[in-house]
């Protein structure tokens, strides 16, 4: 099991120190998210100030970007880092794509994400081999790439692409065409075992791929203090208010409370939502234990289920450094 870290949203000036501290703590990789900042901008600094650490986006919103734009950024990061970069893409939800990014929502999100992955790879192949670019799909048509706009071949052209999802459609898509799957933080081990991994396996079988070719990465809620308990309740209620995440709740018989979350969110009553997260729900979704005692329950829940494990709480140097280093060593021993 690889133990990775989520980088906190912060200014670029803080990234070099964060990256060096994460590598020193023994993490296998660090991930940036598309929240308050662009997820790609910190990564050249991570590459520059580390030598071993892998890094990637978890996630960048794919539907907000052109395949060629993504291809260029990933190509440069892979070249700079000697192949340590992982391109992690997600769809986001319709309201955010349309109203936050001002982009159209596709009739088939899974279909467009499939084309996006394949189109990016087609561009990379063009740059690496000199083969003519000729990608034609329902959402993307890429047929022009001249030498003036083509970067040179690189030593590590096989850049891993992970996609993120909750439901079986994107999990199957991952099995067919991707290198890894980011499991959403709103999950349970049972949901990953009984829903997500079988869907990935079905997609891999359909494409004639070995399941060993695909990594499953998971961000996990943990409660290590009373303050964190309330934070995790808030986050669970926030994510659970999104209808597309409802299958996780329904898998455990919590469908009715999911409707309550959505109704409260629609009225802007965010403060009332965490109270609906019962102790049963909290203990099923999250691990409740001090940081010094997390290794055993994390292994018990996720060994053989998650290949790359990240705590939802971001890594902040100067806060429990010894405990983070010990946890990384215990999980990756």
N, C-alpha and C positions, 0 to 999 in steps of 0.2 A: 504494500500500500504506500503510495506517494503522499506526503503531507505537504500541501501547498498553503499559500497565504493570500488573503485578499488585501490589496493595498487600499488604504483609506483615501477618500477624496481629499486632495490637498493641492497646494501650489506646486508648480514644477520645480521650484527652488528646493523643496524638501525631498524630492524623489531620490537623488543620489544617496543621501544618508539612509533613507528607507530601504533602498535596494541593497546597499552594503550590509545593513543590519539583518535583513531577511536571509541573505546568503550565509552570514555568520551564524545565524540561529539554526541553520540546517534545513531550511525549507527546500523542497524540490523545485517549486515554481512559484511565481507570483502572478496574480490576475488583477486586471483593472476592469472597472465597470463603467458603463455609459450612464452616469448620473449627473453630478454637477459639472463634470469636466469631460473633454474629449478623451475617449479611452486609449487612443493611439499615441498622443503626444508624450506621455511619461515614458513610453517604452524604449525609445533610443537612449534615454538616460539610464534605464535599467540595464540595457545591453552594455553601455559604456562602462558602468561602474560595478559590473559583476563579471565573473568568468565561467561559472558553472550553472548558475540559476537559469532555468527555463522561464518563459514569461508569455503572457497572452491576454486576450480580451475575453472577459466573461460577464457581459458580452458587448460587442458592438452591434448596433441596430442595422441589420443588413438592408432592410427596405428603405433606409434613409440614404443609401449610397449606390453608386454605379459599380458594376463588376470591375471595370477598369480602374476606378479609384481604389477599390479594395486591393486589387492585384498589385498596383504600384506600391502601396504602403507596406503590404505583407512582404513583397519581394525585397524591398530595401531593408526591412527589419531582419529578415532571414539572412541576407548577405552580411549585414553589419555584425550579427551575433553568431555567425557560424552555424546557423540552423537551429537556434534555440527558441524561435518564435512559433507560437500556436495561434492561428486565426480562429477566434470564437465568434460565431454569429448567432443572432436571434431575430425573431420577427417583431417583437414587441406586440402590443395589442392595437386594435383598429383605431381607437380614439387618439392614442398617442401618435401613431403614424400619420393620421390625417390632420390632427389639430395641433400637435407639438412640432412635427417635422414638415407639415404641409405637403405630404406625399400621398399618392393614391394607395388605397388598400386593395390588394389583389382579390380577384374572385376565388382563387385557390392559393391560400398562403403557403401550403406545403409545396404546391406546384411551382410557385415563384421561387421559394427558397431552394428547391432542387435545381432550377435553372441557374440561380445565382451561384451556387457552388460549382456547377459544371462550367459555367461561363468563366469564372475566375480561373479555373484549372485550364481552360482552353487558352486563355491569355498567357498564363505561365508557360504552357507548352510552346506557344508561338515564340516567346522570348528565348526559351532555352534551346529549341531545336531549329528555329528559323522556318518552321512549317507555317504555311499561310493560315491566317486567322479566318475561320469560317464557322462561327457559331450562330445557329438560327433556332430560336425557340418562340414560344408564345409571348414571352415578356421581354426578351432581349434578343437583338440581332447585332452581332459584332462581326464585321467583315473587312475592317480597315485597320491596319497596323503597319505604319511605315518605319524604316530604320531610324528616322529622326526621333520617334517617340518610343523606341524599343530599347530597354536597358540590356546590358550585356548578360550572358548566361552566368549563373552562380554555381557554387560548389554544392549547395544543398537545395536543389529546386523542388524537392518533395515536401512542401510546407503542409503540416497537418491542419485540417479544417475540422473544428468541432461545431456542432449546433446545439442550441439549448431548446428545451421544451418541457412540457408537462404531460401531454397526452400521447396516445399511441401512434397517431399519424406521423409526427415528427420523429418519434423514436424509430419507427420503421424506416423512415427516410434516412436517418443516420446509419442504420444497418446496411442500407443499399449503397450510399455514396460518400459517407463521411468517415473521419478517422476517430471521432470521439463525440460524446454526448454529455452536455452539461445538465445534470438533474437540478430542477428548480429547488430552492431552499424549502418551499412548502411541499414536503414529501414525507413519507414514512418509509422505514425499511420494507414493510410489507408491500407498499405500493411499488417500490423499485423492484422488488423480487418478483411480484406476481403480475405486474402490468408493464413496467418500463423495460426490464431486461428481456422478457419474452418477445416484446414488440421489436426490439433491436435485433434479436436473434432471427425473427421472422424476416425482417428486411435483409439481413445478411444472407440467409438461406436463399431468398429470392434472387439475389444478385450473385450467388455462388461464391460468397466470401467467407473466410474463416472468422469466427467470432473473436478470435485472439487478435485480429487486426484492429479492433475497436476498443478504445478506452472509455470508461464511464467515470466522469468527474462529478462530484457532489459537494454542494455547499450545505453545511449542517448548522442548524440552530443549537446553541448550547446556552445553558443558564448556569453561570458560575458565581452569581451574587444576586441579592434581592433586587438591586437596581437593574441588573440584566434581565431578571424575570419579567419585570414590567415592560422593558423594551421588547423582549421576544413576544409577549402577548400582543403588543401593538403591531408588530410586524406580521405575525400570523393573521391577525384580524384584517390587516390591510390587504395582504395577498389573497386571503380567503374571500374577500368581497368581490374579486374578479370572477365573473361567471366561467371563464375558460379554465380556471383552476378548480372548478367544482368537482370534477371526477375524483380528486384526491380525497375530498371530504366524503363523497358518496361511497367510496371504497370502504370507509369505516363507519358508515351509517350516520354521518353528520350532514347530510344534504340539507335538512331543514334549517340548521343554524347558518349554513352558507347563504341561504336566501335572506336570513335576517341580517347578515353582514352586508349583503348587497343593498338591501333596503335602507339601512342606516347610512351607508356610503353615498347613496343617491340623494339623501337629504342633508349631506354634509355633517352628519353627527359622528365624526371620527372618534371623539372622546368616549362615546358610549360603547364602542365596538370591543375593546379589549376585555371587558367584563364578561363577554359571551364565550371567551376562550376558557373552557373548563380545565381543571387539573388533569383530567384524563387526556384531553386533547393536547395540552402542553407537554405532558410526559411521553406522549406517543410521537409527537412531531420533533420535540427537542430532547436533548440529554441534559439532565440536571445533575451537576457534580462540580466540585471545585476544580480549578484548572489543573492542580497537581494530581487529580484523580481521574482525569478524562480519558487517559489512554485505554484503560481496560474496557469501559463501556463503548468507546468508539470502535475498538477492535471487535467486540462482541456483536455489535450491530452491523458493522460494515465490512468486515473481512470477507473477501470473496464476492462482495456485492458492489463496492465502490473501489475503483482503481486509483483515483486521485481525490483525496479528501481535503476540503477547505472548511475552516470554521467561518460562519457567517460574520462574526465579529472580526473587523479588520485588525491586522497586525500593526501595533503602534510601538516603536522602539522606546525603551525607557519605562515601559509598563510591563512588569512581570517577565523580564527578558530571560531569566534563568528558567522559569517555568515553561516558557515557550520552547526554549532549546531542549529541555528535558523531554517535553511532549513530542517534539519532532524526532528525537532520537528513539523514543520508545515505539512510535508508530512505524518508523522506517527500519527498525532493527531487523 
